[in-house]
Amino acid sequence: MAIDRNTAQFSQAQFALAPVILDLNNLNHRFLIFDCDDERRAFAAMQQIHAKPLKRNMGIILAEREDL
């Protein structure tokens, strides 16, 4: 069975952050990780959920929800 690119990236991030478990596609957390090809879309999504970017590195953005 082939592993798709998103699953592989998610697993890689999960292992890097172990023992913290990532909750894929759940925006109801104080800290969020955006892995994006188009940062403009990520910033638009952050604006919608009242999050601010904390760190950026090569298409990976760590953001914090301001309302949680």
Secondary structure, 3 states (H helix, E strand, C coil): CCCCHHHHHHHHHHHHHCCCCCCCCCCCCCEEEEECCCHHHHHHHHHHCCEEEEEEECCEEEEEECCC
